[in-house]
Amino acid sequence: MKESEKKIFERLENLYCEMDSAWEKIASLYGFICNGCDENCCESEFYHHTLIENKYLLKGFKQLPTPQIILATKRAKKVCTKRDIAAKKQESIRIMCPLNQDGKCIFQKEC
């Protein structure tokens, strides 16, 4: 990894930590806390990642233990298949993100 990319990832990680902290502070005032609820936002289709977010996600993915990579990859293939079927029928579906495990993102990180 290039040094410039490493610095960008460090800044991005700090920004994400600040965003998470601000979110948790405000959300807790309203009792809205991520706890694997039935209306999980991780079931929403999300296609607007920026290039740096995509690279950061891939960096984190590559650092996962091999069994988690294999499981997430299998889940991702199933998600893609189900979304393709729904798209052909011009339907929208809600399906869990393949990186979600037990109602939480496998990338949960302490700041």
Secondary structure, 3 states (H helix, E strand, C coil): CCHHHHHHHHHHHHHHHHHHHHHHHHHHHCCCCCCCCCCCHHHCCCCCCCHHHHHHHHHHHHCCCHHHHHHHHHHHHHHHHHHHHHHHCCCCCCCCCCCEECCEECCCCCC
